[in-house]
Amino acid sequence: MTVAEVRTSDAVWLTPEQIAPILRCNAHAIRLAAKEYPELLGFPVIRLGNRTKIPRKAFLQFLGEEIPDNDRAEIQ
């Protein structure tokens, strides 16, 4: 996934697999960091059992992207 795809997505949550190419790292490394040192990632994460979810808007803010007022990402 690219930053442009994240920006135009209507998803609420992202996965480590989706953000790994943007951060140029391994998705498993993101999962491990989320489990052991989430405060060091720089963006919030939610751990649900073995699953790691990243709020899309917070991730975009971490990247320095503007969040448009008309962003309609909703929890489904």
Buried (B, 14 or more C-beta within 10 A) or exposed (E): BEBEEBBEBEBEBBBBBBBBEBBEEEBEEBBEBBEEEBEEBEBBBEEEEEEBBBBBBBBBBBBEBEEEEEBEBEEE
